[in-house]
Amino acid sequence: MSGGDPPGGYRDFLEAQDVATLRDWALEIARERRDIGFVWELAKHLPSTEDANRDWAAWDPIDAIWEIGRLVANFREEAADPEVAELLRVNYVDYLLSHAEDRRFDQRPGSRRPTTG
């Protein structure tokens, strides 16, 4: 993202969103980009993955894909923990900002826009 975002810009818009909205937007972009690395980085922050934080390349690829799918399905439950939700929020905002030149959710019809004075 360029440094030309004015005060009260896209970062503020994203930070005003709830975690579930940020999650949905970030995972939408990750799906479109087939960015499994982002999903894996998120999964590392979930308490239920502490034992799974190892080299999945050693696993059968089908098992690894199934496990990632299970983790994605559990993001909602895991984000209920305030500490986990805050870690995820930071990751979602950073990821959305990193792809802002390609896709911004404050510019699509029906999105919540920050109020201007």
C-alpha positions, 0 to 999 in steps of 0.5 A: 500500500502506498503511504498516501492514505490520508488520516482517517483513511483505509487503516482507520476504516479497517480498524473500525470493523469487527473481527468477524468482518475483517476475517471474512474480508481477509479470507476472501482475498486469501481465497482469491489469491490462493494464499495458503501461507496467510492462512497458515500464519493465522493458524499459528496464532490459534491455541488449538494449533500449538501442537500442529505448529510443525513442518506440514510438508512431512505430512501427507498433503491430503491430511495437511489440506484437511487440517487447514480446512478444519482450522479455517472452520474454527476461526470463529470459535477461536476468535471469541477469546479476546487475546486471540481475537486481538492477534487475529485482528492485527493480522487481518488489518495488516493483510488487508492493507498489504492488498489495498492497491488491488482491493479495498472494502471501503469502496465496494457497494454496501460496505460500512464507510467511516463517518466524516465530520 
